[in-house]
Every structure is written in structure tokens, then in C-alpha cells.
Amino acid sequence: MNEKLSYSIDDASSALGVSRQTIYRLIADQDLRTVRIRGRRIIPAAEISRLLAGSTSLKAKSAGGAP
């Protein structure tokens, strides 16, 4: 089992192909949940999967449409 359980901000932005700013915006908008471990912000892998599964509603939200 070599599957990642969590991602750093940098890892998440690379994995999703978006900027760090986009990751921080998703966190601020509460579209991406994080946990803090000893002051370090970690994104659980399940959150990345959840974000991708609901990505169509995020696109509508960012475009100003109804989710």
C-alpha cells in the first residue's frame, strides 16, 4: 500500500494542476477541508477525491451559476 493519505499545499496544487493560490482560495471558501498537525496544514486524500467528485458544482459556483 503506497497510496498517499494526505497532501501538503504544494503537493495538492501539483496533483490538481492548479496554483497554490487556488488551493488557499478553496480552503478559504470552505470547498476544501484541511487539518493542522503541529502547525502544518495537511489536506486529507479523501478531501482531494471529494473535491474532484464535486468539481462540476465548483465550476458552476465559480462561474456565478447555480450549483
C-alpha positions as CSV (number, residue, x, y, z in Angstrom):
1,M,0.0,0.0,0.0
2,N,1.8,3.1,-1.3
3,E,-1.2,5.4,-1.6
4,K,-0.9,8.9,-0.1
5,L,-3.1,9.6,2.9
6,S,-2.6,13.3,2.8
7,Y,-1.1,16.2,0.8
8,S,0.7,19.4,1.6
9,I,-0.5,22.6,-0.1
10,D,2.3,22.3,-2.7
11,D,1.6,18.6,-3.3
12,A,-2.2,19.2,-3.7
13,S,-1.6,22.1,-6.2
14,S,0.7,19.9,-8.3
15,A,-1.7,16.9,-8.1
16,L,-4.6,19.0,-9.2
17,G,-2.8,21.2,-11.7
18,V,-3.8,24.4,-10.0
19,S,-1.9,27.2,-8.3
20,R,-1.2,27.4,-4.6
21,Q,-3.4,30.5,-4.5
22,T,-6.3,28.4,-5.9
23,I,-5.8,25.8,-3.1
24,Y,-5.8,28.6,-0.5
25,R,-9.0,30.1,-2.1
26,L,-10.7,26.7,-2.0
27,I,-9.8,26.4,1.7
28,A,-11.0,30.0,2.5
29,D,-14.3,29.3,0.6
30,Q,-14.6,26.1,2.7
31,D,-14.6,24.0,-0.5
32,L,-11.5,22.1,0.7
33,R,-11.1,21.0,4.3
34,T,-7.8,20.7,6.0
35,V,-6.3,19.5,9.3
36,R,-3.5,21.0,11.2
37,I,-0.8,18.8,12.6
38,R,1.8,20.6,14.7
39,G,1.0,23.8,12.9
40,R,1.3,22.3,9.4
41,R,-1.8,22.4,7.2
42,I,-2.5,19.0,5.6
43,I,-5.2,18.1,3.1
44,P,-6.5,14.5,3.5
45,A,-6.5,12.5,0.3
46,A,-10.3,11.9,0.8
47,E,-10.8,15.7,0.5
48,I,-9.0,15.7,-2.8
49,S,-11.3,12.9,-4.0
50,R,-14.3,14.7,-2.7
51,L,-13.3,17.9,-4.5
52,L,-12.8,16.1,-7.8
53,A,-16.1,14.2,-7.5
54,G,-17.9,17.6,-7.0
55,S,-15.9,19.6,-9.4
56,T,-18.8,20.3,-11.7
57,S,-20.6,22.2,-8.9
58,L,-17.5,24.1,-8.2
59,K,-17.2,25.2,-11.8
60,A,-20.8,26.4,-11.7
61,K,-20.2,28.2,-8.4
62,S,-17.1,30.0,-9.7
63,A,-18.8,31.0,-12.9
64,G,-21.7,32.6,-11.0
65,G,-24.2,29.9,-11.8
66,A,-26.4,27.8,-9.5
67,P,-24.7,24.7,-8.1
